[in-house]
Amino acid sequence: MKLNLKNPLVFFDLETTGTNINSDRIVEICYLKVYPNGNEEAKTMRINPEMHIPEEASSVHGIYDKDVADCPTFKQVARSIANDIEGCDLAGFNSNRFDIPVLAEEFLRAGVDIDMSRRKFIDVQVIFHKMEQRTLSAAYKFYCGKNLEDAHTAEADTRATYEVLMSQLDRYPELQNDVSFLSDFSSFNKNVDFAGRMVYDEKGVEIFNFGKYKGMPVAEVLKRDPGYYGWILNSDFTLNTKAMLTKIRLREMTQK
């Protein structure tokens, strides 16, 4: 099967220093760019995270401090990566909850302005969990009939994710070969920020998705409790969450 694409679709996977989307950093990125005509381009690069890679993370992906000591920092390659994914939709495995937020944070730290709000995001793990409830290795075995060699390396996981999505489209006739459909289908919520701290309700209103104001409109909370904005800005939330909250705050201030 050939993917029905209007824009190039970039499958990508990150290996990182840990699982905290606020503070952990990328140590390896691989992306496979699939064009509407079916052509493919792949790229893998190691990244110096400018911090120690914890042993528990290295034990998973096999990348240690010495392996990335002479590699470029994300800031040094951010513009090149941004250019590679410009105008593309994005796909990954658990990407909506982890890889997309982490990548967005790295771009913000690097000072590279990239508008990801107009992109479609396909999370192959969500499709898999809605259909079968398994892991990537199990998904690869289930859908593709092959064992996933070199699991937890970005390159192997990226290629496997691409193959799994193709097999999912072959297996389930209810899945439309359309990026917009797959993006909607693989979303848990319609997030305002990539971390999902704020989401849109059924009326398209931004509401908080955590804490004491969960379920309440963001604009209403900012009006009722102005200090809540300052608390979020000074707390351990992602840069993207803070930026989107600030955008809402500025919008509400101009509408007064």
C-alpha positions in Angstrom: 0.0 0.0 0.0 1.1 3.6 -0.8 0.2 6.3 1.7 -2.2 8.8 0.4 -0.3 12.1 1.1 -0.9 15.7 0.3 2.3 16.8 2.2 5.4 14.8 3.0 5.0 12.7 6.1 8.0 12.5 8.5 8.2 9.5 10.7 10.6 10.2 13.6 11.9 8.8 16.8 13.9 10.3 19.7 16.3 8.7 22.1 16.6 11.0 25.2 18.3 11.4 28.6 15.0 10.4 30.3 11.2 10.7 30.1 10.6 14.2 31.6 9.4 16.3 28.6 10.2 19.5 30.6 13.9 18.9 31.2 15.3 15.9 29.4 17.2 16.3 26.2 17.6 14.5 22.9 20.6 12.3 22.3 19.6 10.8 19.0 17.0 11.6 16.4 16.1 9.7 13.3 13.5 10.7 10.7 12.2 9.0 7.6 10.6 11.5 5.2 8.0 9.9 2.9 7.0 12.0 -0.1 3.6 11.9 -1.8 5.1 10.1 -4.8 6.4 7.4 -2.4 10.1 8.4 -2.4 11.8 8.2 0.9 14.7 10.0 2.6 16.2 8.9 6.0 18.5 10.7 8.4 19.9 9.7 11.8 22.1 11.9 14.0 23.5 11.8 17.5 23.1 14.9 19.6 25.2 16.1 22.5 22.6 16.8 25.2 25.0 19.1 27.2 24.1 17.0 30.3 25.0 13.6 31.7 23.0 10.7 30.3 21.7 8.8 33.3 22.7 5.1 33.4 19.1 4.0 33.4 18.5 5.8 30.1 21.8 4.5 28.6 20.8 0.9 29.5 17.7 1.3 27.3 19.1 2.9 24.2 22.8 2.1 24.5 24.0 5.6 24.1 26.5 6.9 26.7 28.2 10.2 27.4 31.3 9.2 25.5 29.3 8.3 22.4 28.0 11.9 22.0 30.9 13.9 23.4 32.0 15.1 20.0 28.5 15.3 18.5 26.8 18.6 17.7 24.3 20.1 20.2 20.7 20.4 19.2 21.1 24.2 18.9 23.8 23.6 16.2 21.5 21.3 14.1 18.1 22.8 15.0 17.8 24.9 11.9 18.8 22.0 9.6 16.1 19.8 11.2 13.5 22.5 11.0 14.3 22.9 7.3 14.0 19.1 6.7 10.5 19.0 8.3 9.2 22.3 6.9 5.8 21.8 5.4 5.6 18.2 6.5 3.2 16.3 8.7 4.7 14.2 11.5 4.2 10.6 12.7 5.7 8.5 15.4 5.1 5.9 18.1 3.9 7.5 21.4 4.8 10.7 19.6 1.9 12.9 20.7 2.6 12.4 24.4 6.4 12.4 24.2 8.4 12.9 21.0 6.4 15.9 19.8 6.5 17.8 23.1 10.2 17.1 23.6 11.1 18.2 20.0 9.0 21.4 20.5 10.9 22.1 23.7 14.3 21.6 22.0 13.3 24.0 19.2 12.3 26.6 21.8 15.5 26.3 23.7 17.5 26.6 20.5 15.6 29.8 19.6 14.3 28.3 16.3 10.9 29.6 15.5 8.9 26.7 13.9 5.2 26.8 13.7 4.0 23.2 14.4 0.4 24.2 14.9 -0.6 23.7 11.3 0.8 20.2 11.1 -1.0 16.9 11.3 0.3 14.4 13.9 -0.2 10.7 13.5 0.5 8.6 16.6 0.8 5.0 15.5 0.9 3.8 19.1 -2.6 5.2 19.7 -3.9 3.5 16.6 -2.3 0.3 17.8 -3.7 0.6 21.3 -7.2 1.4 20.1 -7.0 -1.7 17.8 -4.9 -4.2 19.7 -3.3 -3.0 23.0 0.4 -3.9 22.7 4.0 -2.4 22.5 6.0 -1.5 19.4 7.9 -4.8 19.3 4.6 -6.7 19.6 3.0 -4.4 17.1 5.8 -5.1 14.6 5.5 -8.8 15.2 1.7 -8.7 15.0 1.3 -6.5 11.9 4.5 -7.2 10.0 5.2 -10.8 11.0 8.8 -10.0 11.9 10.9 -9.6 15.0 12.1 -6.1 15.7 15.9 -6.3 15.8 17.8 -3.5 17.5 14.7 -2.3 19.4 15.2 1.1 21.2 17.5 2.4 18.6 16.0 5.4 16.9 16.6 4.1 13.4 15.1 0.7 14.0 12.1 2.1 15.8 11.5 4.8 13.1 11.5 2.2 10.3 9.3 -0.2 12.3 6.8 2.6 13.0 6.5 3.3 9.3 6.0 -0.3 8.4 3.4 -0.8 11.2 1.3 2.1 10.0 1.3 0.7 6.4 0.2 -2.7 7.8 -2.5 -1.1 9.9 -4.0 0.5 6.8 -4.0 -2.8 5.0 -5.5 -4.6 8.0 -8.3 -2.2 9.0 -10.7 -1.1 6.3 -12.2 1.5 8.7 -8.9 3.3 8.8 -8.9 5.9 6.0 -5.6 6.4 4.0 -5.7 10.1 4.8 -3.4 12.1 7.1 -6.2 14.3 8.5 -8.3 11.2 9.5 -5.3 9.4 11.0 -4.3 12.5 12.9 -7.7 12.8 14.4 -8.0 9.1 15.1 -4.7 8.9 16.9 -5.4 11.9 19.2 -6.5 11.3 22.8 -7.5 15.0 23.1 -7.4 18.1 21.0 -4.5 19.7 22.7 -3.8 23.4 23.0 -0.2 22.7 24.1 1.8 19.7 23.1 2.0 18.5 26.8 -1.8 18.5 27.0 -2.0 20.7 30.0 -4.7 22.6 28.1 -7.2 21.1 25.7 -10.1 22.3 23.6 -13.6 21.2 24.8 -16.4 20.2 22.4 -17.1 23.9 21.7 -13.5 24.7 20.9 -12.9 26.6 24.1 -9.5 26.2 25.8 -9.8 24.5 29.2 -7.3 23.4 31.8 -6.6 19.7 31.8 -4.9 19.4 35.2 -4.9 20.7 38.8 -7.6 22.5 40.8 -9.0 24.2 37.7 -9.3 21.1 35.6 -12.2 21.4 33.2 -12.5 25.2 33.6 -12.0 27.6 30.7 -8.5 29.1 30.7 -9.7 32.6 30.0 -12.1 32.4 33.0 -9.4 31.2 35.3 -7.0 33.9 34.2 -9.6 36.5 35.0 -10.7 35.0 38.3 -7.2 34.1 39.6 -4.5 36.2 37.8 -1.8 34.8 40.1 -2.3 31.3 38.5 -0.6 32.6 35.3 2.4 33.6 37.3 2.5 30.3 39.2 2.6 28.3 35.9 5.3 30.5 34.4 7.5 30.0 37.5 6.8 26.3 37.8 8.1 23.2 36.1 5.9 23.3 33.0 7.1 23.1 29.4 8.2 26.2 27.5 5.5 25.4 25.0 2.8 25.3 27.7 3.9 28.6 29.0 4.0 30.1 25.5 0.5 28.9 24.7 -0.9 30.2 28.0 0.7 33.6 27.4 -0.8 33.7 23.9 -4.3 33.1 25.4 -3.6 35.7 28.1 -2.5 38.3 25.6 -5.6 37.6 23.4 -7.9 38.1 26.3 -6.2 41.3 27.3 -6.6 42.8 23.8 -10.3 41.8 23.8 -11.1 43.9 26.9 
